[in-house]
Amino acid sequence: MVLFFPIQQELDCISSSGRILGKIKFDGSVSEYKFCPDDESVELTGVEEASIVERLTGLASGKYSLAMEDDD
């Protein structure tokens, strides 16, 4: 299980044990969401990877949304 916690224009991806796995960020240069691991040495379990892929797919399809903030 992975928890998704919105921070500014990103989603923190947190394992069920509380370990921060990384962030999902929107890359405006290619107009898509990407998972950015917190540490390159982090190894995801199959369940964690499936949860993150499902969230990325849901964001791309519009099933989920990520609030964009304007800090002006």
Long-range contacts (C-beta under 8 A, 24 or more apart in sequence): 1-47, 1-51, 2-47, 2-48, 2-51, 2-52, 2-55, 4-55, 6-66, 6-67, 8-69, 9-66, 9-67, 9-68, 9-69, 10-66, 11-55, 11-66, 13-48, 13-52, 13-55, 15-48, 21-48, 21-52, 24-52, 24-55, 24-56, 24-59, 24-66, 26-66, 26-68, 32-60, 33-59, 33-60, 33-66
